[in-house]
Amino acid sequence: MPPFPLGRPSEFRTTVHGIAFADREKHVDRMRDGEDMLLIADPPGTGRPGVWVHHPDGDPIGHLPPEISSWLWPWLQQGGAVRARALRVHGSEAPSWRRVVLEVHCAV
């Protein structure tokens, strides 16, 4: 396991961004509180690499905020491992950037 980034939380909660694009909202409708999610880092060489949130069946839901991706992405690329679960899932009445709240645990 690579060294964990200094000063960063190994457990945190975050919203999922980008839900309103590319018809991703349809995948949120079938999500449930407590459901496990996948976090997948962009491959190296992408302009501004991010960490994407996927439903367990593989469908993309959105991405983590850039402030988190900026330190989590390199760690994941080096072999870091995470567990993520949907803590709260709201319907279309909530703004897209507040619709899904994740709880993330990094293996340290």
N, C-alpha and C positions, 0 to 999 in steps of 0.2 A: 504494500500500500504506500503511495507517495506521501510525503509530509503534507499535513493539512496547512492551508494558508494561515499564517499568524494573524491574530486579531479578528478572525472571522468566526461566526457562530457555526457550530456543528449541527445544531438543530434550530430551525427557524420556520416562521410562517410567511407566506407570500401570496400575492394575487397573481393571476395568470393574465398576461397581456396578449393582444392580437386575436382575441376570440371573434371579433366582428368581421374579420377578413376571410376570404377564400371559403365561405360557406361553413366555417368551423362551428358556428352556433348550433347546427343540427346535432353535433356530437355531444354538446353540453346537455341537451334535453334528456339524454339517457343516462347521464352520470348521477351518482348518488353519494350522499355524505358517507365518508368512511371508505370509499372505494380506492383501491391502490391505483396509482398512475405510474407511467414510465417517464423518466427524464432522460433525454437523448441529446448529447452535445453535437453541434454542427461539426462536420468534418473539417480538418485543417485546410487552410487556404481560402476559406470564405472571407469576404470583406470584413465584416464585424461579426465574429462568431457568437452564437447564442446557445442557449440551452432550451430545448423544446419539450413541451408537455404533451404526452400521447396517452390516449385511452389504452387500456391493456390489449385491445384488439388491434392496435397499431394506428388508429386514426389520430391525426394531430388535433390538439385542442387549442394550443397557443404557445406562448413562450414565457420564460421568466423575465422579470424586469432587467434591463441592461446593467443596473448597478450590481445585481447578483451574478448575472452571467459573466461579468468582467473578471471575477475571481473564481467562480465555480467551474467555468468552462476549462481553463487550463488544468485544474486539478482533475477533472473528469478525463481529460485527454491523456493524463499521465497514469491513469488506471484507478482513480478514485471511484468509490461506489456510493450510491444514494438510494434511499427508500423515500417514496412520496405517496401521500394519500390525500384525497379530497376531504378537507376538513368541513367546508361549507360549500354547497352548490345552490346558487340562486337562479331563478328563472329570468325571463326577458324583462321583468320589471326593474331589475338592477342594471346599472350601467355595465357595459361589457367588461371593463377592466376590474370590476368588483364582483363579477358573477361567480368566479371560482377562487376559493382560498385553499391553498395547499399547506400541508405540514410536511417538512422535509427533514430527514435524518441522514447525516453524512456518516459513513463508516470511518471512524478515526482510530 
